Amino acid sequence: MCKVSIIIPIYKIKEKYLRKCIESAINQTLKEIEIILVDDGSPDKCGQICDEYANKDNRVKVIHQQNKGLSGARNSGVKKALGKWITFLDGDDWIENKMCEKLYNYAIQKKVEVVISAVIKDYGNKIVKYDYSKFIDKKVYEKGENVFLQKEILDYKAYIATAYAKLIKKSLLIDKNIFHNEELRQGAEGIEFNFRLFQNVKKAFFTNEYFYHYMYNPNSISSTHNEKNHMYVLNCFKEIKEQIDKTESNKVDLLEMFYNRILYVIITTAISGYFSPTNKEKYKIKKEKYTNYLKQPLIEESLKNANLMKIDFERKIILILIKFRLFRIINLLAIIRKMQKE
């Protein structure tokens, strides 16, 4: 019996990272697993590497497909999965060898539909264990609680809005038709996916054990300037806003958190997007394009309705700079930020 399906979407992953990722899945202490490698039309050797592992281990299955983006790759994996539980693993990340066993045991013992683990992020020059202290370790969260996880999806500092570092009951995804929205492709697709997921979850369990290792890629689509991606992110939040508008309970609280979450998007889009050193356009063009970005209806609505009292001091300063169009300073901050991550 296959207990857990590990779904790994793969596109243009460096060989050393891809091999470490796949081998971390193969070396799981829980043996009743399958590993679904989704070669999402990668133009390099990724597909060959996937086939190599499939030939060595019959638990490894490979899907070769035309490029559909991260969301489409994950969906292809879910549709082929035989496991009763699903976990997503990005192709340049890796997991501790006890992750599947521990999360599966928690899921069965606690009778929950989702298990969430803590994450370690590797930035190359430093490793950060993100602070999950706001969640009570080894706690079951039930729908209707004052602090239910759906609200935390919109919290910038909650770090639980990713598809990875979770074990999800497959029947929940299938019965409730919870798939990644492929039109959103790669942006804030994980936030939108999780928001719908936790609308339907009755019980979730959180453990503050660190099982998932995220590898920061300075050249990833979320770390470089890409105008299409900025709009993908915005479209993700438009979808979430529509879902909140249909909500009957906690609507006021969700809207407040939603508007504040957009503020972080506005800041990130400035620092890591338009004014990032990865954007080789002239400063004048950067300024014009970001000014037009700020005219997007959802951006204007969020700037008007957000509660700045819940934003930290550093980001308040950046928002003030944005408000008064002091883009030269933001351009300098973006350069400093890029240097800090290198």
Order of alpha helices (4+ residues) and beta strands (2+ residues): beta-alpha-beta-alpha-beta-alpha-beta-beta-alpha-beta-beta-beta-alpha-beta-alpha-alpha-beta-alpha-alpha-alpha-alpha-alpha-alpha
